[in-house]
Amino acid sequence: MHQQEQNAGSPKVVSNRAMDIVLAVVFLGAALLVIADCVRLGFSWQEGVGPAAGFFPFYVAVILAGASLVNLVRAIADREASDKAFVTRSSLAKVFAVLVPLGAFVAAIGFIGIYVSSALFIILFMMYFGRYGLHKALPVGAGVSIALFVLFEKWFLIPLPKGPLEAYLGY
């Protein structure tokens, strides 16, 4: 079933036109900020030295500002896009169903370490969204975390945040 058909009865939270306008303004603002900083740094060609520090970012920001202006004008002119939903309430609920556990995962890294957090995140995600049983989710979550531990800590020698379990095990 197509996504539009699934959300046909769900009320619209924001329209395509509104999001186009908001994002065009945000990107235009970011481009203008970069342009202003490049002017401060210098964006010209310096004899005997080459391009100044702001040379490349300046021209990328000018292109971004131009594209943002085009998108802004098109979004303002397109009145029909007001009728089309950018996101419906049911779609937004699905986004938050992923975003909230992801935020909890990131917050937990500081307390229990990245490896235990990753294992729990994968296990709970598989059980809740994938509808897998614990007998399938547990080996996958533990296996991925152990593989990441070996990869980063042993092979690459890159220490990642650890928690009490790793301290108990001597790492």
Sequence and secondary structure as in RCSB ss.txt:
>XXXX:A:sequence
MHQQEQNAGSPKVVSNRAMDIVLAVVFLGAALLVIADCVRLGFSWQEGVGPAAGFFPFYVAVILAGASLVNLVRA
IADREASDKAFVTRSSLAKVFAVLVPLGAFVAAIGFIGIYVSSALFIILFMMYFGRYGLHKALPVGAGVSIALFV
LFEKWFLIPLPKGPLEAYLGY
>XXXX:A:secstr
  HHHHTTTS EEEEHHHHHHHHHHHHHHHHHHHHHHHHHH  SEETTTEE TTHHHHHHHHHHHHHHHHHHHHH
HH GGGGTSEEEEHHHHHHHHHHHHHHHHHHHHHHHHHHHHHHHHHHHHHHHHTS   HHHHHHHHHHHHHHHHI
IIIIIS     B HHHHHTT 
